């Protein structure tokens, strides 16, 4: 248990999200109980193929990109929180007797882990968190056990250290999303413990689906669809390099035909994927409908997408902004933040984990 996969610390942190397309950083500080200040953020693109399927294929390039993102933050802080891809982590909830000493609990967790983890424990980093009493019983507690291969963690620690940073907490993408969601749920009309919200985090190649009932995750899956298909179509249609297409997508300057012939068909595809995700969920679970649909990922801020998805799914849809209601440092452009925020959902959740959200 070298790195607390689930532990939290009471200090300021930078959340670092290393995705297939970019290194994203968010720096937060705590200003009071459950009150936070956004000190800065950065989003620096990665070359294609440097990170794929959650694996870091070129540590030096990722370290250089991480260093560049940190410089953009303009901070002296070097304590960071990172995350493993959800697919790289084995997690299991188990029931154990209440009242055990820490050493007894640790031994019991290792015994339970041996039953569920199909790899030798010496190859794994193992951690656990006591979630609380099981139901109304005071004799048993529910414990979340998480495990990941040491090499996956070591790669992320290595790139951070090469960039001059120190990893203090290693989290999991899905848990970071759920942490950020705690900041967003207060924006949802009529939110309660029974509110059903689907989070669609649209990445470069994969859309991550996570459904929350209140603050409890009840459903998760992935769909092979992402924003990279838009970039690829821009490159093909207009003869641009990958770097040029990203700049044009964000800043404009594409031919008039772009919106009708490229962007709108792409947005229709995104809306169809959202409708498919909703259908999968309602058909596979006891829940017949959603109360809200929350969009995350860089594509989510595209004008008109939320309205299109709401029309297609019949579900109230909004774009994620986990920074709403937070204090902002003077250097933050409040007018730009809602556009940038959806891509920073995981990085924000990681930073919140660090400052003990």
Residue pairs with C-beta under 8 A, 6 or more apart in sequence:
1 125
1 126
1 127
2 125
2 153
3 125
3 127
3 153
3 157
3 167
3 169
3 170
4 127
4 169
4 170
5 84
5 89
5 125
5 127
5 146
5 148
5 170
5 171
5 172
6 127
6 128
6 129
6 144
6 146
6 171
6 175
7 127
7 129
7 169
8 169
8 353
8 354
8 356
8 357
9 168
9 169
9 354
9 356
10 30
10 355
10 356
11 79
11 354
11 355
12 27
12 28
12 29
12 30
12 39
12 77
12 79
12 354
12 355
13 27
13 28
13 77
13 79
13 80
13 81
13 168
13 169
13 350
13 351
13 353
13 354
13 355
14 25
14 26
14 27
14 70
14 73
14 75
14 77
14 78
14 79
14 80
14 81
14 165
14 351
14 354
15 25
15 26
15 27
15 28
15 80
15 81
15 176
15 346
15 347
15 348
15 349
15 350
15 351
15 352
15 353
15 354
16 23
16 24
16 25
16 66
16 69
16 80
16 81
16 82
16 160
16 165
16 347
16 350
17 23
17 24
17 25
17 82
17 83
17 173
17 176
17 344
17 346
17 347
17 350
18 46
18 51
18 56
18 62
18 66
18 82
18 156
18 159
19 46
19 51
19 203
19 204
19 346
20 46
20 51
20 52
20 203
20 204
20 205
20 206
21 45
21 46
21 203
21 204
21 227
21 228
22 43
22 44
22 45
22 46
22 65
22 343
23 42
23 43
23 44
23 46
23 62
23 65
23 66
23 68
23 69
24 41
24 42
24 43
24 44
24 69
24 343
24 344
24 346
24 347
25 40
25 41
25 42
25 43
25 66
25 69
25 70
25 72
25 73
25 347
26 38
26 40
26 41
26 344
26 347
26 348
26 350
26 351
27 38
27 39
27 40
27 41
27 73
27 75
27 77
27 351
28 36
28 37
28 38
28 39
28 326
28 348
28 351
28 352
28 354
28 355
29 36
29 37
29 39
29 355
30 36
30 37
30 355
30 356
31 37
31 327
34 357
35 326
35 327
36 326
36 327
36 352
36 355
36 357
37 326
37 327
37 328
37 329
38 323
38 326
38 327
38 328
38 329
38 332
38 337
39 73
39 75
39 77
39 329
40 72
40 73
40 74
40 75
40 329
40 331
40 332
41 73
41 332
41 340
41 344
41 347
42 69
42 70
42 72
42 73
43 69
43 340
43 343
43 344
44 65
44 68
44 69
44 72
45 65
45 243
45 246
46 61
46 62
46 65
47 61
48 242
49 57
50 56
50 57
50 58
50 61
50 62
50 65
51 57
51 62
53 85
53 87
54 84
54 85
54 87
54 88
54 152
55 152
55 155
56 62
56 155
56 156
56 159
59 155
59 158
59 159
59 162
60 162
62 159
63 158
63 159
63 160
63 162
63 163
64 163
66 159
66 160
66 162
66 163
66 165
67 162
67 163
67 164
70 78
70 163
70 164
70 165
74 331
78 164
78 165
78 166
79 165
79 166
79 168
79 354
80 160
80 165
80 166
80 167
80 168
80 354
81 167
81 168
81 169
81 170
81 171
81 350
81 351
81 353
81 354
82 156
82 157
82 160
82 167
82 169
82 170
82 171
82 350
83 170
83 171
83 172
83 173
83 175
83 176
83 346
83 350
84 148
84 152
84 153
84 156
84 170
84 171
84 172
84 173
85 172
85 173
86 172
86 173
86 174
86 208
86 220
87 222
88 148
88 149
88 152
89 146
89 147
89 148
89 172
90 116
90 117
90 146
90 147
90 148
91 144
91 145
91 146
91 147
91 172
92 112
92 113
92 116
92 144
92 145
93 131
93 142
93 143
93 144
93 145
94 109
94 112
94 142
94 143
94 145
95 134
95 140
95 141
95 142
95 143
96 105
96 108
96 109
96 112
96 140
96 141
96 143
97 139
97 140
97 141
98 133
98 138
98 139
98 140
98 141
100 108
105 128
105 130
105 143
106 128
109 126
109 128
109 143
109 145
110 121
110 126
112 143
112 145
113 121
113 124
113 126
113 145
113 147
114 121
116 145
117 124
117 126
117 147
119 149
121 147
123 149
123 150
124 147
124 148
124 149
124 150
125 147
125 148
125 149
125 150
125 153
125 170
126 145
126 146
126 147
127 145
127 146
127 147
128 143
128 144
128 145
128 146
129 143
129 144
129 146
130 141
130 142
130 143
131 141
131 142
131 143
131 144
132 141
132 142
133 140
133 141
133 142
134 140
134 141
134 142
146 172
148 170
153 170
156 167
156 170
157 167
157 170
160 166
160 167
161 167
168 354
169 350
169 353
169 354
171 349
171 350
171 353
173 208
173 346
174 208
174 210
174 217
174 220
175 349
175 353
176 345
176 346
176 347
176 348
176 349
176 350
176 353
177 199
177 201
177 208
177 210
177 296
177 345
177 346
177 349
178 210
178 212
178 215
178 217
178 349
179 349
179 350
179 352
179 353
179 357
180 320
180 322
180 345
180 346
180 348
180 349
180 352
181 197
181 199
181 212
181 215
181 294
181 322
181 349
182 215
182 352
182 357
183 322
183 323
183 324
183 325
183 326
183 348
183 352
183 357
184 294
184 320
184 321
184 322
184 324
185 191
185 195
185 197
185 212
185 215
186 325
187 318
187 321
187 324
188 195
188 197
188 291
188 292
188 318
189 316
190 291
192 214
193 213
193 214
193 215
194 213
194 214
195 212
195 213
195 214
195 291
195 292
196 211
196 212
196 213
196 287
196 289
196 290
196 291
196 292
197 211
197 212
197 290
197 291
197 292
197 293
197 294
198 209
198 210
198 211
198 212
198 277
198 278
198 281
198 290
198 292
198 293
198 294
198 315
199 208
199 209
199 210
199 211
199 212
199 294
199 296
199 320
200 207
200 208
200 209
200 274
200 277
200 293
200 294
200 295
200 296
200 297
200 300
201 207
201 208
201 209
201 210
201 296
201 297
201 345
201 346
202 225
202 226
202 227
202 270
202 295
202 296
202 297
202 298
202 299
202 300
203 226
203 227
203 297
204 226
204 227
204 228
205 224
205 225
205 226
205 228
206 222
206 223
206 224
206 225
206 226
207 222
207 223
207 225
207 226
207 273
207 277
207 297
208 220
208 222
209 219
209 220
209 221
209 222
209 223
209 277
209 280
209 281
210 217
210 219
210 220
211 217
211 218
211 219
211 220
211 281
211 285
211 287
211 290
212 218
213 287
218 285
218 287
219 281
219 284
219 285
221 277
221 280
223 273
223 276
223 277
225 269
225 270
225 273
226 297
226 299
227 297
227 298
227 299
229 266
229 269
230 249
230 262
230 263
230 266
230 299
231 242
231 245
231 246
231 249
232 245
233 262
233 266
234 240
234 245
234 248
234 249
234 254
234 258
234 262
235 241
235 242
235 244
235 245
237 258
237 261
237 262
238 245
238 248
238 254
238 255
238 258
240 248
248 254
254 262
263 302
267 302
267 304
267 305
267 308
268 308
270 299
270 305
270 308
270 309
271 305
271 308
271 309
271 311
271 312
271 313
272 312
274 293
274 309
274 312
274 313
275 309
275 312
275 313
278 290
278 293
278 313
278 315
281 287
281 290
282 288
282 289
282 290
289 315
290 313
290 315
291 315
291 316
292 315
292 316
292 317
292 318
293 309
293 310
293 313
293 315
293 316
293 317
293 318
294 317
294 318
294 319
294 320
295 305
295 306
295 309
295 317
295 318
295 319
295 320
295 342
296 320
296 342
296 343
296 345
297 342
297 343
297 345
298 342
298 343
299 305
300 306
300 319
300 320
300 342
300 343
301 319
301 338
301 339
301 340
301 341
301 342
301 343
305 319
306 317
306 318
306 319
307 317
309 315
309 317
310 316
310 317
319 338
319 341
319 342
320 341
320 342
320 345
321 337
321 338
321 341
321 342
322 341
322 344
322 345
322 348
322 349
322 352
323 337
323 341
323 344
323 348
328 334
328 337
341 348
